[in-house]
């Protein structure tokens, strides 16, 4: 059944617990014992700013909530234990100052989880309660192959589950370049292994059966890894059947509660690229397994995904959400007067732009997606704009504008509002080049060659067109959009 949700907000499993700057609406003092009231406060902020659905990520490779069924982030951790995190930075080119800062911040983060556990509070449960109180629909977002623990010594990294520490359960890590050595960042869990499928199914079952969610988002952007590529038809069928098992869990939950329980996939890349790793979304759609999809990039927001074609291929019964990621693109811009953030290796005050700081960019990006027929908008990593680890500067004099989330899904509201449009870029910091929508800039065009630049834009009222900022040299009008080339 197609969901009615329109304005979705995705939050990481550690999003409520992050260290934010003091101007952030999600700020929590470092020296204060963490309280479940803060979870409610964060959801309140989203409700006040028009969010109708919160997709709450519950896991990385292990559960980051107090699960009684699978491994958790607190297994083996004791309050204040810096040694717990050493495996994650073994062999990393970090200064003594950077190491000390990392360990101190990880202790603060993990101790906040302990605060709640010691107080008998389950933050995942509190988040769903906060949503219900605010009449927001809570969905769970499951990371299907999280590789944040792709360190030099993965067997010692606290972020990795026991299965991942067994090489037999991992992919070979071969990229599309046959001359390139295997890459640990591509050696995700191998879903052709029954043990892997069983492990992830149990984690999903825990969230579906034991928490008050209305839906589940299977996040295949973290990471786009599943089977050895190119996947055989046998492997593709195996993965499709496994997704059908998850659909059965959702149907059982719906039968128990007497209301729909939605299931969808967040993904990067084309359908054919995903088939190469075993994920056949059109086949799942034809079998009635999916209620929604969220096509996207992986951190840089997309400006050129053909949502209209995706909707045509999947049919009217599957909602297609446009995802606004945090990064505008990877082109570096100059922040005059800023002090370089040496803790992340910044040598000057240049950096990539963050959409959460700019209502104009958010409106432009959402408008281009809605013009192609998206059923709603999902914002991803929005809160990261308030974390110093994503700044190339040290000065905290601006912060995420949560009020810009209001009506981000509303076409009529957006019309006539100032917007900023730009293009995707091909290289960057957090990027899976094989699965990103094609980066259009920077670009070198050889003599006698041509390259088409496509940028969907919302049609504006005639008297207000001068307030819409865009790049391009000629345009073609569509029913609801202007395509700039």
C-alpha positions in Angstrom: 0.0 0.0 0.0 1.3 3.4 -1.0 2.3 5.5 2.1 0.7 8.9 2.8 3.9 10.3 4.2 5.2 13.4 2.5 8.0 15.0 4.6 10.4 12.4 5.9 13.4 12.9 8.1 16.1 10.3 8.5 18.2 10.2 11.7 21.3 8.1 12.4 21.4 5.6 15.3 23.8 8.0 17.0 22.1 11.2 15.7 20.4 12.0 19.0 23.7 11.4 20.9 26.1 13.5 18.8 28.2 16.4 20.1 26.6 19.5 18.5 27.6 23.1 18.6 25.8 25.2 21.3 23.6 27.0 18.7 22.2 23.7 17.4 18.5 23.0 18.3 19.8 19.5 19.2 22.6 20.6 21.5 23.1 18.7 24.8 25.8 19.8 27.4 28.8 17.4 27.5 29.0 17.4 31.3 25.3 16.6 31.9 24.0 13.1 32.3 22.0 12.1 29.2 18.3 11.9 29.5 15.5 10.3 27.5 13.8 13.7 27.6 16.4 14.9 25.0 15.2 12.2 22.5 11.7 13.7 23.0 13.0 17.2 22.5 14.7 16.3 19.2 11.5 14.8 17.9 9.6 17.9 19.1 11.9 20.1 17.0 11.0 18.0 13.9 7.3 18.1 14.6 7.4 21.9 15.0 9.0 22.1 11.6 6.6 20.1 9.6 8.1 16.6 9.5 5.4 14.0 9.3 7.6 10.8 9.3 10.8 10.1 11.1 13.0 7.2 9.7 15.0 6.2 12.7 18.2 4.2 12.0 18.7 1.5 14.6 22.0 -0.1 13.5 25.3 -0.1 11.8 26.8 -3.7 11.7 25.5 -4.2 15.2 22.4 -2.8 17.0 23.0 0.6 18.5 20.0 0.2 20.8 19.7 -2.2 23.7 18.7 -5.3 21.7 18.3 -8.6 23.5 18.5 -10.6 20.2 21.7 -9.4 18.4 25.1 -7.8 19.2 25.0 -4.2 20.4 27.3 -1.2 20.4 27.7 -1.5 24.2 28.8 -5.2 24.3 32.1 -5.2 26.2 32.2 -1.5 26.8 32.7 0.0 30.3 32.2 3.7 31.1 35.2 5.9 30.1 37.1 3.0 28.5 39.1 4.7 25.7 40.8 1.4 24.8 37.5 0.1 23.5 37.9 2.4 20.4 41.6 1.8 19.6 40.9 -0.8 16.9 39.1 1.8 14.8 42.1 4.0 14.4 44.9 1.5 14.2 47.4 2.5 11.5 45.5 5.7 10.7 47.7 8.8 10.0 46.6 10.8 12.9 48.4 13.3 15.2 48.5 12.7 18.9 46.1 15.7 19.3 43.6 14.1 16.8 43.8 10.7 18.5 43.1 12.2 21.9 40.2 14.3 20.6 38.7 11.3 18.9 38.9 9.0 21.9 37.5 11.7 24.2 34.5 12.3 22.0 33.8 8.6 21.5 33.7 8.2 25.3 31.2 11.1 25.6 29.1 9.5 22.9 29.1 6.0 24.3 28.6 7.0 27.9 25.4 8.7 26.8 24.0 5.4 25.7 25.1 3.9 29.1 23.3 6.7 30.9 20.0 5.7 29.4 20.6 1.9 29.8 21.4 2.5 33.5 18.2 4.5 33.9 16.2 1.6 32.3 15.4 3.6 29.2 15.5 2.3 25.6 16.2 5.2 23.3 14.6 3.5 20.3 11.4 3.0 22.2 11.5 6.5 23.5 11.9 7.8 19.9 8.7 6.0 18.8 6.8 7.3 21.8 8.0 10.8 21.1 6.7 10.4 17.5 3.3 9.1 18.6 3.0 12.0 21.0 3.6 14.4 18.1 1.4 12.5 15.7 4.4 11.7 13.6 4.7 8.3 11.9 7.8 6.4 13.1 9.6 4.2 10.6 12.8 2.2 11.2 15.7 2.5 8.8 18.0 -0.5 8.6 21.5 -0.2 7.3 22.0 -3.3 5.2 25.8 -3.4 4.9 27.3 -0.6 7.0 31.1 -0.2 6.5 32.0 2.4 9.0 34.2 -0.2 10.5 36.2 -0.7 7.2 39.5 0.1 9.1 43.0 -1.3 8.6 42.4 -3.9 11.3 38.6 -4.7 10.9 38.9 -7.7 13.3 39.7 -5.3 16.1 37.2 -2.6 15.3 34.3 -2.1 17.8 31.9 -1.2 15.0 32.1 -4.6 13.3 29.9 -7.6 14.1 31.4 -11.0 14.7 30.4 -12.3 11.3 32.4 -9.5 9.5 35.5 -10.5 11.4 35.4 -13.8 9.6 36.8 -13.3 6.1 34.6 -16.2 4.8 31.5 -14.1 5.5 32.9 -11.1 3.5 32.9 -10.1 -0.1 36.3 -10.1 -1.9 36.3 -6.4 -2.2 36.9 -6.4 -6.0 36.0 -3.1 -7.8 35.3 -2.6 -11.4 39.0 -2.1 -12.1 40.6 -5.5 -12.5 44.1 -4.1 -11.8 43.1 -2.6 -8.5 43.8 -4.5 -5.3 40.9 -5.7 -3.1 39.6 -2.8 -1.0 38.4 -3.3 2.6 35.8 -0.6 2.0 34.2 -3.0 -0.6 34.5 -6.1 1.5 31.1 -5.9 3.0 29.0 -8.8 4.4 28.3 -11.4 1.6 24.5 -11.9 1.5 25.0 -15.1 -0.5 26.0 -16.6 2.9 23.1 -18.0 4.8 24.7 -16.8 8.1 24.7 -13.2 6.9 21.0 -13.4 5.8 20.0 -14.9 9.1 21.8 -12.4 11.1 20.3 -9.4 9.3 16.8 -10.9 9.4 17.1 -11.4 13.1 18.1 -7.7 13.6 15.2 -6.6 11.4 12.7 -9.0 13.1 13.7 -7.4 16.5 12.9 -3.9 15.3 9.6 -4.9 13.5 8.2 -7.1 16.2 9.3 -5.3 19.4 9.0 -1.6 18.6 6.0 0.6 17.6 7.0 1.4 14.0 4.7 1.9 11.0 7.2 1.0 8.4 10.7 -0.1 7.5 13.3 1.4 5.1 16.0 -1.1 4.0 19.0 1.2 3.4 21.2 -0.3 0.6 23.2 3.0 0.3 25.0 2.1 3.5 26.8 0.5 1.6 25.7 -0.6 -1.9 27.2 -4.1 -1.3 25.3 -7.4 -1.3 26.6 -10.2 -3.5 29.8 -10.8 -5.6 29.5 -8.8 -8.8 28.4 -9.6 -11.4 25.7 -11.5 -9.5 24.3 -14.6 -11.1 20.5 -15.0 -11.7 20.6 -17.6 -8.9 22.1 -15.0 -6.5 19.5 -12.4 -7.6 16.7 -14.8 -7.0 18.1 -15.7 -3.6 18.2 -12.0 -2.5 14.7 -11.3 -3.9 13.4 -14.3 -1.9 15.1 -13.0 1.2 13.4 -9.7 0.8 10.1 -11.5 0.5 10.8 -13.1 3.9 11.2 -9.5 5.3 7.9 -8.6 3.6 6.2 -11.5 5.5 7.5 -10.0 8.8 5.9 -6.7 7.8 2.6 -8.3 6.8 2.5 -10.2 10.1 3.1 -6.9 12.0 0.3 -5.3 9.9 -2.1 -8.1 10.7 -1.3 -7.8 14.4 -1.8 -4.1 14.6 -4.6 -3.8 12.2 -3.0 -1.1 10.1 -0.5 -1.0 7.2 3.2 -1.6 7.8 5.2 -0.2 4.9 8.3 -1.6 3.4 10.7 0.1 1.0 14.2 0.4 -0.1 16.6 3.4 -0.1 19.2 2.9 -2.8 21.9 4.5 -5.0 22.6 3.7 -8.6 20.4 2.4 -11.5 18.3 -0.7 -11.4 20.8 -2.4 -13.6 23.7 -1.5 -11.4 21.9 -2.9 -8.4 21.1 -6.1 -10.3 24.9 -6.5 -10.7 25.2 -6.9 -6.9 22.0 -9.0 -6.5 19.3 -6.5 -5.8 16.4 -6.5 -8.3 14.0 -3.7 -7.3 11.7 -3.9 -10.4 11.2 -7.6 -9.7 10.3 -6.9 -6.1 7.9 -4.2 -7.2 6.1 -6.5 -9.6 5.7 -9.1 -6.8 4.0 -6.5 -4.6 6.9 -6.5 -2.1 7.6 -2.8 -2.0 5.5 0.2 -0.9 8.1 2.9 -1.6 11.6 3.5 -2.8 14.1 6.3 -2.1 16.5 6.8 -5.0 19.5 8.9 -4.0 23.3 9.3 -4.0 25.3 8.4 -0.9 26.1 11.8 0.7 26.2 14.3 -2.1 22.6 15.2 -3.0 21.4 14.3 -6.5 20.4 16.9 -9.0 19.8 14.7 -12.0 18.1 11.4 -11.0 15.2 10.6 -13.5 12.5 10.2 -10.9 9.8 10.4 -13.6 11.2 7.3 -15.4 11.5 5.4 -12.1 7.9 6.1 -11.3 6.8 5.0 -14.8 8.8 1.7 -14.4 7.6 0.9 -10.9 4.0 1.9 -11.4 1.5 4.0 -9.5 1.2 1.8 -6.4 4.8 2.5 -5.2 5.7 5.8 -3.7 9.0 7.4 -5.0 10.6 9.8 -2.5 13.3 12.3 -3.5 16.1 12.3 -1.1 17.9 15.6 -0.2 21.3 14.6 1.1 23.5 17.0 3.2 26.2 17.8 0.6 25.3 20.2 -2.2 28.1 18.8 -4.3 31.8 18.3 -3.8 33.0 21.5 -5.3 35.0 23.4 -2.7 34.0 27.0 -1.9 35.9 29.6 0.2 34.7 30.6 3.6 36.4 34.0 4.2 37.5 34.8 7.7 37.3 31.2 8.8 39.9 29.4 10.8 40.8 26.0 9.2 39.7 23.0 11.3 43.0 21.2 11.8 41.4 18.3 13.7 40.1 17.0 10.3 43.2 18.0 8.3 41.9 21.2 6.8 44.7 23.4 5.6 42.6 26.5 4.7 39.1 27.7 5.0 37.7 26.0 1.9 35.1 23.3 2.2 32.0 21.8 0.6 28.6 23.4 1.1 26.1 21.9 3.5 22.4 22.1 2.4 21.1 22.4 5.9 22.7 25.9 6.1 20.8 27.1 3.0 17.0 27.2 2.7 17.5 28.3 -1.0 19.5 25.1 -1.8 17.0 22.9 0.0 14.1 24.4 -1.8 15.9 24.2 -5.2 16.9 20.6 -4.7 13.4 19.5 -3.4 11.7 21.5 -6.2 13.6 19.7 -8.9 12.6 16.3 -7.5 8.9 17.3 -7.0 8.7 18.6 -10.5 9.6 15.1 -11.8 6.7 13.6 -9.8 8.2 12.6 -6.5 5.6 11.7 -3.9 7.5 13.4 -1.1 10.9 14.4 0.2 13.2 12.6 2.6 16.1 14.6 4.2 19.2 12.7 5.1 22.1 13.6 7.4 20.6 17.1 8.0 21.7 17.2 11.6 25.3 16.5 10.7 25.6 20.1 9.7 25.7 20.9 13.4 28.6 18.5 14.2 32.1 20.1 14.1 33.5 16.9 12.5 31.9 17.9 9.2 33.2 21.5 9.2 36.4 22.7 7.5 36.4 25.6 9.8 36.4 26.0 13.6 34.1 29.0 14.0 30.6 28.0 14.9 28.6 31.1 13.9 25.9 29.4 11.8 23.9 26.2 12.1 21.2 24.0 10.6 18.0 25.8 9.8 15.3 23.3 10.9 12.6 25.8 9.9 13.5 25.2 6.3 12.1 21.7 6.6 8.6 23.1 6.7 6.6 22.5 3.5 9.7 21.1 1.7 7.4 18.6 0.1 4.7 21.1 -0.8 4.9 22.2 -4.5 2.5 25.1 -4.2 4.4 26.5 -1.2 7.7 26.3 -3.0 6.5 28.1 -6.1 7.8 31.6 -6.1 10.2 31.1 -3.2 13.9 31.8 -3.8 15.8 28.7 -4.9 19.4 27.8 -5.8 20.1 25.1 -8.4 23.5 23.5 -9.2 25.0 20.3 -10.6 26.3 17.1 -9.1 30.1 16.6 -9.1 32.0 13.5 -10.0 34.5 13.2 -7.1 34.4 13.9 -3.4 35.0 12.7 0.2 32.1 10.3 0.8 31.3 8.9 -2.6 30.6 5.5 -4.2 31.4 6.5 -7.8 30.0 3.3 -9.3 26.6 4.0 -7.8 26.3 7.8 -7.7 24.2 9.5 -10.3 26.7 10.8 -12.9 28.7 13.7 -11.7 28.3 16.5 -14.3 31.0 18.9 -13.1 33.8 19.6 -13.4 33.9 18.5 -17.0 36.4 18.6 -19.9 34.8 18.3 -23.4 37.1 17.4 -26.3 36.8 19.2 -29.6 34.0 17.9 -31.8 32.4 16.2 -28.8 29.3 17.1 -26.8 28.0 16.6 -23.3 24.4 17.1 -22.1 23.8 18.7 -18.7 20.4 18.0 -17.3 18.9 20.0 -14.4 15.2 19.6 -13.6 13.7 22.8 -12.2 10.2 23.8 -10.9 8.1 26.1 -13.1 7.7 29.4 -11.4 5.0 32.1 -11.6 6.0 34.6 -14.3 6.3 37.6 -12.0 8.7 35.7 -9.6 11.0 33.9 -12.1 13.8 36.5 -11.4 14.1 35.1 -7.8 15.1 31.6 -9.0 18.8 31.2 -9.4 20.0 28.6 -11.8 22.9 27.4 -14.0 22.3 26.7 -17.7 22.3 28.2 -21.2 19.0 27.1 -22.7 15.7 25.6 -21.4 12.9 23.3 -22.4 9.5 23.6 -20.7 7.7 20.5 -19.4 4.3 20.1 -17.8 5.6 20.8 -14.3 9.3 21.4 -14.8 11.9 23.3 -16.8 14.9 21.2 -18.0 18.1 23.2 -18.3 20.9 22.1 -20.6 
